Structure formats: structure tokens, C-alpha cells
């Protein structure tokens, strides 16, 4: 199972304090809204087969929106291995 997490890179810390009240929460809410908007334009088969392109579109939109906040979202990928023991 793969889990995707984003790290926030504060390119301009002063802008992130002045232009937004809580950069972390605001970025999280913006990411949720962007994800919902992008996925809402696709069919289920497009979502499942074109994950890389979808992720690139989401990241591009997030980067554009958070530029004025002095923030860049950096995607990271971690592999999670689940050991399920049903005894």
C-alpha cells in the first residue's frame, strides 16, 4: 500500500505569516478542495489509470495557489507494509 504525504517548503517565511493566518491548515484545506475539484472532472477509470497525471495536475494547481503564501508543496512517497494477522 502506498501513502502520499506532502511536505511544505517555506520559500518565503515572511509571506507565509503575512498572507495567510495558518499556513499548514490553509494548505491542507486547499489540497482537499483541489483534490475534490480535479477528481470531480474525471471518470473512475481515468482516476485509476492516470494517477501520475492527476497528481501532477493537483500539484501544479497547489503550487500556483500557494505561491503568494511563500509556500511550495513537495510530494513525498513512502511505502507502507501492513502485516495483518487475523487470528
N, CA, C and O atoms as CSV, one atom per row, in Angstrom:
chain,resi,resn,atom,element,x,y,z
A,1,UNK,N,N,0.851,-1.166,0.000
A,1,UNK,CA,C,0.000,0.000,0.000
A,1,UNK,C,C,0.893,1.224,0.000
A,1,UNK,O,O,1.861,1.280,0.759
A,2,UNK,N,N,0.595,2.191,-0.822
A,2,UNK,CA,C,1.366,3.425,-0.877
A,2,UNK,C,C,0.607,4.542,-0.195
A,2,UNK,O,O,-0.615,4.641,-0.308
A,3,UNK,N,N,1.332,5.372,0.506
A,3,UNK,CA,C,0.745,6.557,1.119
A,3,UNK,C,C,1.527,7.764,0.641
A,3,UNK,O,O,2.757,7.744,0.618
A,4,UNK,N,N,0.828,8.796,0.267
A,4,UNK,CA,C,1.470,10.006,-0.209
A,4,UNK,C,C,1.313,11.096,0.833
A,4,UNK,O,O,0.217,11.349,1.333
A,5,UNK,N,N,2.408,11.723,1.146
A,5,UNK,CA,C,2.383,12.837,2.075
A,5,UNK,C,C,3.092,13.997,1.410
A,5,UNK,O,O,3.986,13.799,0.587
A,6,UNK,N,N,2.703,15.182,1.758
A,6,UNK,CA,C,3.375,16.347,1.214
A,6,UNK,C,C,4.069,17.088,2.340
A,6,UNK,O,O,3.536,17.234,3.440
A,7,UNK,N,N,5.240,17.539,2.043
A,7,UNK,CA,C,5.968,18.391,2.961
A,7,UNK,C,C,5.813,19.819,2.454
A,7,UNK,O,O,5.757,20.055,1.247
A,8,UNK,N,N,5.745,20.758,3.369
A,8,UNK,CA,C,5.645,22.155,2.982
A,8,UNK,C,C,7.017,22.795,3.054
A,8,UNK,O,O,7.705,22.707,4.071
A,9,UNK,N,N,7.401,23.432,1.979
A,9,UNK,CA,C,8.664,24.143,1.924
A,9,UNK,C,C,8.341,25.630,1.972
A,9,UNK,O,O,7.711,26.164,1.059
A,10,UNK,N,N,8.772,26.294,3.034
A,10,UNK,CA,C,8.517,27.714,3.192
A,10,UNK,C,C,9.603,28.479,2.462
A,10,UNK,O,O,10.692,28.685,2.998
A,11,UNK,N,N,9.306,28.905,1.220
A,11,UNK,CA,C,10.272,29.631,0.421
A,11,UNK,C,C,10.398,31.069,0.896
A,11,UNK,O,O,11.475,31.658,0.812
A,12,UNK,N,N,9.319,31.634,1.387
A,12,UNK,CA,C,9.316,32.996,1.903
A,12,UNK,C,C,8.537,32.987,3.216
A,12,UNK,O,O,7.327,33.216,3.219
A,13,UNK,N,N,9.226,32.720,4.343
A,13,UNK,CA,C,8.524,32.602,5.624
A,13,UNK,C,C,7.749,33.860,6.006
A,13,UNK,O,O,6.687,33.771,6.622
A,14,UNK,N,N,8.270,35.024,5.647
A,14,UNK,CA,C,7.568,36.263,5.970
A,14,UNK,C,C,6.220,36.331,5.244
A,14,UNK,O,O,5.212,36.709,5.841
A,15,UNK,N,N,6.202,35.968,3.967
A,15,UNK,CA,C,4.953,35.968,3.196
A,15,UNK,C,C,3.965,34.958,3.764
A,15,UNK,O,O,2.760,35.208,3.768
A,16,UNK,N,N,4.458,33.821,4.242
A,16,UNK,CA,C,3.552,32.802,4.784
A,16,UNK,C,C,2.923,33.253,6.096
A,16,UNK,O,O,1.852,32.769,6.461
A,17,UNK,N,N,3.566,34.165,6.807
A,17,UNK,CA,C,2.990,34.690,8.048
A,17,UNK,C,C,2.053,35.855,7.757
A,17,UNK,O,O,1.005,35.987,8.390
A,18,UNK,N,N,2.429,36.698,6.800
A,18,UNK,CA,C,1.641,37.891,6.498
A,18,UNK,C,C,0.404,37.571,5.658
A,18,UNK,O,O,-0.667,38.123,5.910
A,19,UNK,N,N,0.532,36.696,4.675
A,19,UNK,CA,C,-0.538,36.479,3.692
A,19,UNK,C,C,-1.565,35.422,4.063
A,19,UNK,O,O,-2.608,35.329,3.417
A,20,UNK,N,N,-1.299,34.637,5.070
A,20,UNK,CA,C,-2.243,33.587,5.470
A,20,UNK,C,C,-2.157,33.409,6.987
A,20,UNK,O,O,-1.072,33.484,7.564
A,21,UNK,N,N,-3.311,33.172,7.634
A,21,UNK,CA,C,-3.312,33.114,9.097
A,21,UNK,C,C,-2.681,31.831,9.640
A,21,UNK,O,O,-1.937,31.885,10.619
A,22,UNK,N,N,-2.957,30.691,9.031
A,22,UNK,CA,C,-2.371,29.415,9.448
A,22,UNK,C,C,-1.997,28.641,8.189
A,22,UNK,O,O,-2.842,27.992,7.572
A,23,UNK,N,N,-0.734,28.715,7.818
A,23,UNK,CA,C,-0.274,28.157,6.541
A,23,UNK,C,C,-0.522,26.664,6.438
A,23,UNK,O,O,-0.931,26.184,5.381
A,24,UNK,N,N,-0.287,25.925,7.500
A,24,UNK,CA,C,-0.431,24.476,7.452
A,24,UNK,C,C,-1.890,24.071,7.229
A,24,UNK,O,O,-2.184,23.255,6.356
A,25,UNK,N,N,-2.790,24.636,8.010
A,25,UNK,CA,C,-4.209,24.297,7.884
A,25,UNK,C,C,-4.752,24.788,6.548
A,25,UNK,O,O,-5.507,24.080,5.882
A,26,UNK,N,N,-4.367,26.003,6.155
A,26,UNK,CA,C,-4.850,26.555,4.890
A,26,UNK,C,C,-4.399,25.708,3.710
A,26,UNK,O,O,-5.169,25.491,2.774
A,27,UNK,N,N,-3.163,25.229,3.741
A,27,UNK,CA,C,-2.650,24.389,2.666
A,27,UNK,C,C,-3.372,23.047,2.642
A,27,UNK,O,O,-3.665,22.508,1.575
A,28,UNK,N,N,-3.652,22.518,3.816
A,28,UNK,CA,C,-4.377,21.249,3.908
A,28,UNK,C,C,-5.790,21.383,3.329
A,28,UNK,O,O,-6.245,20.515,2.583
A,29,UNK,N,N,-6.473,22.463,3.673
A,29,UNK,CA,C,-7.823,22.688,3.147
A,29,UNK,C,C,-7.799,22.929,1.639
A,29,UNK,O,O,-8.666,22.442,0.913
A,30,UNK,N,N,-6.809,23.676,1.176
A,30,UNK,CA,C,-6.676,23.923,-0.257
A,30,UNK,C,C,-6.392,22.619,-1.003
A,30,UNK,O,O,-6.928,22.397,-2.089
A,31,UNK,N,N,-5.557,21.762,-0.430
A,31,UNK,CA,C,-5.253,20.473,-1.062
A,31,UNK,C,C,-6.511,19.608,-1.151
A,31,UNK,O,O,-6.735,18.952,-2.169
A,32,UNK,N,N,-7.324,19.597,-0.111
A,32,UNK,CA,C,-8.568,18.820,-0.132
A,32,UNK,C,C,-9.522,19.335,-1.199
A,32,UNK,O,O,-10.129,18.554,-1.932
A,33,UNK,N,N,-9.648,20.648,-1.280
A,33,UNK,CA,C,-10.534,21.251,-2.277
A,33,UNK,C,C,-10.029,20.982,-3.689
A,33,UNK,O,O,-10.813,20.657,-4.581
A,34,UNK,N,N,-8.721,21.117,-3.891
A,34,UNK,CA,C,-8.127,20.876,-5.202
A,34,UNK,C,C,-8.308,19.424,-5.615
A,34,UNK,O,O,-8.649,19.141,-6.763
A,35,UNK,N,N,-8.084,18.508,-4.693
A,35,UNK,CA,C,-8.276,17.078,-4.974
A,35,UNK,C,C,-9.711,16.806,-5.393
A,35,UNK,O,O,-9.955,16.116,-6.383
A,36,UNK,N,N,-10.653,17.343,-4.645
A,36,UNK,CA,C,-12.077,17.137,-4.962
A,36,UNK,C,C,-12.424,17.727,-6.326
A,36,UNK,O,O,-13.155,17.108,-7.098
A,37,UNK,N,N,-11.907,18.919,-6.630
A,37,UNK,CA,C,-12.203,19.557,-7.914
A,37,UNK,C,C,-11.616,18.786,-9.095
A,37,UNK,O,O,-12.278,18.613,-10.117
A,38,UNK,N,N,-10.374,18.324,-8.954
A,38,UNK,CA,C,-9.720,17.601,-10.052
A,38,UNK,C,C,-10.377,16.243,-10.266
A,38,UNK,O,O,-10.656,15.863,-11.403
A,39,UNK,N,N,-10.625,15.513,-9.189
A,39,UNK,CA,C,-11.240,14.190,-9.324
A,39,UNK,C,C,-12.681,14.288,-9.823
A,39,UNK,O,O,-13.178,13.364,-10.469
A,40,UNK,N,N,-13.346,15.390,-9.530
A,40,UNK,CA,C,-14.719,15.576,-9.982
A,40,UNK,C,C,-14.856,15.729,-11.486
A,40,UNK,O,O,-15.953,15.600,-12.028
A,41,UNK,N,N,-13.738,16.005,-12.168
A,41,UNK,CA,C,-13.791,16.168,-13.622
A,41,UNK,C,C,-13.437,14.887,-14.360
A,41,UNK,O,O,-13.436,14.864,-15.591
A,42,UNK,N,N,-13.135,13.820,-13.624
A,42,UNK,CA,C,-12.678,12.578,-14.241
A,42,UNK,C,C,-13.639,11.429,-13.957
A,42,UNK,O,O,-14.378,11.444,-12.973
A,43,UNK,N,N,-13.611,10.440,-14.836
A,43,UNK,CA,C,-14.368,9.213,-14.588
A,43,UNK,C,C,-13.532,8.316,-13.673
A,43,UNK,O,O,-12.339,8.553,-13.481
A,44,UNK,N,N,-14.155,7.304,-13.120
A,44,UNK,CA,C,-13.447,6.384,-12.236
A,44,UNK,C,C,-12.301,5.688,-12.966
A,44,UNK,O,O,-11.220,5.526,-12.401
A,45,UNK,N,N,-12.519,5.284,-14.188
A,45,UNK,CA,C,-11.451,4.599,-14.929
A,45,UNK,C,C,-10.284,5.550,-15.208
A,45,UNK,O,O,-9.129,5.124,-15.190
A,46,UNK,N,N,-10.567,6.826,-15.465
A,46,UNK,CA,C,-9.481,7.799,-15.664
A,46,UNK,C,C,-8.693,8.006,-14.385
A,46,UNK,O,O,-7.468,8.119,-14.420
A,47,UNK,N,N,-9.378,8.055,-13.267
A,47,UNK,CA,C,-8.705,8.221,-11.977
A,47,UNK,C,C,-7.773,7.052,-11.711
A,47,UNK,O,O,-6.643,7.244,-11.261
A,48,UNK,N,N,-8.248,5.829,-11.991
A,48,UNK,CA,C,-7.458,4.637,-11.690
A,48,UNK,C,C,-6.296,4.437,-12.658
A,48,UNK,O,O,-5.253,3.919,-12.258
A,49,UNK,N,N,-6.446,4.829,-13.902
A,49,UNK,CA,C,-5.403,4.554,-14.887
A,49,UNK,C,C,-4.421,5.703,-15.079
A,49,UNK,O,O,-3.320,5.490,-15.586
A,50,UNK,N,N,-4.794,6.903,-14.687
A,50,UNK,CA,C,-3.952,8.065,-14.962
A,50,UNK,C,C,-3.553,8.782,-13.673
A,50,UNK,O,O,-3.656,10.005,-13.580
A,51,UNK,N,N,-3.104,8.028,-12.694
A,51,UNK,CA,C,-2.782,8.587,-11.385
A,51,UNK,C,C,-1.645,9.601,-11.426
A,51,UNK,O,O,-1.703,10.626,-10.747
A,52,UNK,N,N,-0.614,9.323,-12.217
A,52,UNK,CA,C,0.544,10.212,-12.258
A,52,UNK,C,C,0.175,11.581,-12.819
A,52,UNK,O,O,0.592,12.611,-12.289
A,53,UNK,N,N,-0.609,11.583,-13.894
A,53,UNK,CA,C,-1.035,12.849,-14.486
A,53,UNK,C,C,-1.951,13.615,-13.533
A,53,UNK,O,O,-1.847,14.835,-13.408
A,54,UNK,N,N,-2.842,12.896,-12.869
A,54,UNK,CA,C,-3.748,13.534,-11.914
A,54,UNK,C,C,-2.957,14.177,-10.780
A,54,UNK,O,O,-3.247,15.303,-10.376
A,55,UNK,N,N,-1.960,13.462,-10.270
A,55,UNK,CA,C,-1.119,14.005,-9.201
A,55,UNK,C,C,-0.360,15.241,-9.672
A,55,UNK,O,O,-0.203,16.200,-8.916
A,56,UNK,N,N,0.107,15.221,-10.906
A,56,UNK,CA,C,0.840,16.372,-11.448
A,56,UNK,C,C,-0.070,17.583,-11.577
A,56,UNK,O,O,0.347,18.704,-11.286
A,57,UNK,N,N,-1.304,17.371,-12.009
A,57,UNK,CA,C,-2.268,18.473,-12.141
A,57,UNK,C,C,-2.577,19.065,-10.765
A,57,UNK,O,O,-2.629,20.285,-10.613
A,58,UNK,N,N,-2.778,18.218,-9.778
A,58,UNK,CA,C,-3.072,18.685,-8.420
A,58,UNK,C,C,-1.895,19.476,-7.870
A,58,UNK,O,O,-2.079,20.551,-7.299
A,59,UNK,N,N,-0.699,18.955,-8.037
A,59,UNK,CA,C,0.486,19.641,-7.528
A,59,UNK,C,C,0.693,20.980,-8.226
A,59,UNK,O,O,1.069,21.962,-7.586
A,60,UNK,N,N,0.453,21.026,-9.528
A,60,UNK,CA,C,0.599,22.282,-10.276
A,60,UNK,C,C,-0.393,23.332,-9.770
A,60,UNK,O,O,-0.037,24.499,-9.605
A,61,UNK,N,N,-1.628,22.916,-9.527
A,61,UNK,CA,C,-2.632,23.849,-9.029
A,61,UNK,C,C,-2.304,24.315,-7.616
A,61,UNK,O,O,-2.493,25.486,-7.286
A,62,UNK,N,N,-1.813,23.401,-6.782
A,62,UNK,CA,C,-1.414,23.783,-5.422
A,62,UNK,C,C,-0.242,24.763,-5.446
A,62,UNK,O,O,-0.241,25.752,-4.712
A,63,UNK,N,N,0.747,24.489,-6.283
A,63,UNK,CA,C,1.902,25.384,-6.381
A,63,UNK,C,C,1.479,26.778,-6.811
A,63,UNK,O,O,1.954,27.775,-6.266
A,64,UNK,N,N,0.590,26.845,-7.784
A,64,UNK,CA,C,0.125,28.136,-8.280
A,64,UNK,C,C,-0.613,28.907,-7.174
A,64,UNK,O,O,-0.397,30.107,-7.001
A,65,UNK,N,N,-1.474,28.221,-6.439
A,65,UNK,CA,C,-2.281,28.877,-5.409
A,65,UNK,C,C,-1.468,29.281,-4.183
A,65,UNK,O,O,-1.777,30.286,-3.544
A,66,UNK,N,N,-0.434,28.511,-3.847
A,66,UNK,CA,C,0.333,28.806,-2.631
A,66,UNK,C,C,1.556,29.679,-2.883
A,66,UNK,O,O,2.281,30.003,-1.943
A,67,UNK,N,N,1.798,30.063,-4.126
A,67,UNK,CA,C,2.927,30.948,-4.419
A,67,UNK,C,C,2.839,32.253,-3.639
A,67,UNK,O,O,3.841,32.724,-3.102
A,68,UNK,N,N,1.646,32.838,-3.574
A,68,UNK,CA,C,1.501,34.111,-2.859
A,68,UNK,C,C,1.682,33.953,-1.356
A,68,UNK,O,O,1.910,34.935,-0.650
A,69,UNK,N,N,1.584,32.734,-0.868
A,69,UNK,CA,C,1.811,32.465,0.550
A,69,UNK,C,C,3.279,32.190,0.851
A,69,UNK,O,O,3.657,32.062,2.016
A,70,UNK,N,N,4.108,32.098,-0.179
A,70,UNK,CA,C,5.517,31.779,0.024
A,70,UNK,C,C,5.755,30.319,0.342
A,70,UNK,O,O,6.746,29.973,0.984
A,71,UNK,N,N,4.841,29.451,-0.106
A,71,UNK,CA,C,4.890,28.021,0.224
A,71,UNK,C,C,4.956,27.198,-1.053
A,71,UNK,O,O,4.323,27.536,-2.054
A,72,UNK,N,N,5.726,26.115,-1.011
A,72,UNK,CA,C,5.767,25.144,-2.098
A,72,UNK,C,C,5.480,23.774,-1.504
A,72,UNK,O,O,6.124,23.360,-0.540
A,73,UNK,N,N,4.508,23.070,-2.085
A,73,UNK,CA,C,4.179,21.724,-1.625
A,73,UNK,C,C,5.127,20.738,-2.306
A,73,UNK,O,O,5.251,20.735,-3.530
A,74,UNK,N,N,5.782,19.918,-1.524
A,74,UNK,CA,C,6.750,18.951,-2.047
A,74,UNK,C,C,6.205,17.542,-1.823
A,74,UNK,O,O,6.058,17.110,-0.679
A,75,UNK,N,N,5.908,16.830,-2.898
A,75,UNK,CA,C,5.360,15.476,-2.723
A,75,UNK,C,C,6.444,14.492,-2.286
A,75,UNK,O,O,7.584,14.552,-2.745
A,76,UNK,N,N,6.067,13.608,-1.409
A,76,UNK,CA,C,6.945,12.517,-0.993
A,76,UNK,C,C,6.124,11.238,-1.010
A,76,UNK,O,O,4.912,11.272,-0.798
A,77,UNK,N,N,6.769,10.131,-1.257
A,77,UNK,CA,C,6.055,8.856,-1.304
A,77,UNK,C,C,6.753,7.876,-0.386
A,77,UNK,O,O,7.976,7.740,-0.417
A,78,UNK,N,N,5.983,7.209,0.414
A,78,UNK,CA,C,6.500,6.193,1.321
A,78,UNK,C,C,5.729,4.900,1.084
A,78,UNK,O,O,4.521,4.922,0.852
A,79,UNK,N,N,6.423,3.794,1.143
A,79,UNK,CA,C,5.760,2.502,1.045
A,79,UNK,C,C,5.423,2.031,2.461
A,79,UNK,O,O,6.287,1.999,3.338
A,80,UNK,N,N,4.190,1.677,2.666
A,80,UNK,CA,C,3.759,1.154,3.945
A,80,UNK,C,C,3.464,-0.327,3.778
A,80,UNK,O,O,2.743,-0.728,2.864
A,81,UNK,N,N,4.008,-1.112,4.642
A,81,UNK,CA,C,3.764,-2.543,4.591
A,81,UNK,C,C,2.909,-2.921,5.784
A,81,UNK,O,O,3.302,-2.736,6.936
A,82,UNK,N,N,1.744,-3.450,5.491
A,82,UNK,CA,C,0.820,-3.831,6.544
A,82,UNK,C,C,0.910,-5.326,6.801
A,82,UNK,O,O,0.839,-6.131,5.872
A,83,UNK,N,N,1.063,-5.679,8.029
A,83,UNK,CA,C,1.091,-7.076,8.425
A,83,UNK,C,C,-0.200,-7.333,9.198
A,83,UNK,O,O,-0.285,-7.031,10.388
A,84,UNK,N,N,-1.179,-7.878,8.538
A,84,UNK,CA,C,-2.462,-8.145,9.165
A,84,UNK,C,C,-2.519,-9.602,9.605
A,84,UNK,O,O,-2.314,-10.524,8.815
A,85,UNK,N,N,-2.800,-9.776,10.866
A,85,UNK,CA,C,-2.871,-11.108,11.433
A,85,UNK,C,C,-4.267,-11.300,12.012
A,85,UNK,O,O,-4.589,-10.765,13.073
A,86,UNK,N,N,-5.081,-12.055,11.315
A,86,UNK,CA,C,-6.452,-12.296,11.772
A,86,UNK,C,C,-6.516,-13.654,12.468
A,86,UNK,O,O,-6.879,-14.659,11.857
A,87,UNK,N,N,-6.168,-13.672,13.719
A,87,UNK,CA,C,-6.243,-14.931,14.477
A,87,UNK,C,C,-7.220,-14.836,15.600
A,87,UNK,O,O,-7.408,-15.803,16.339
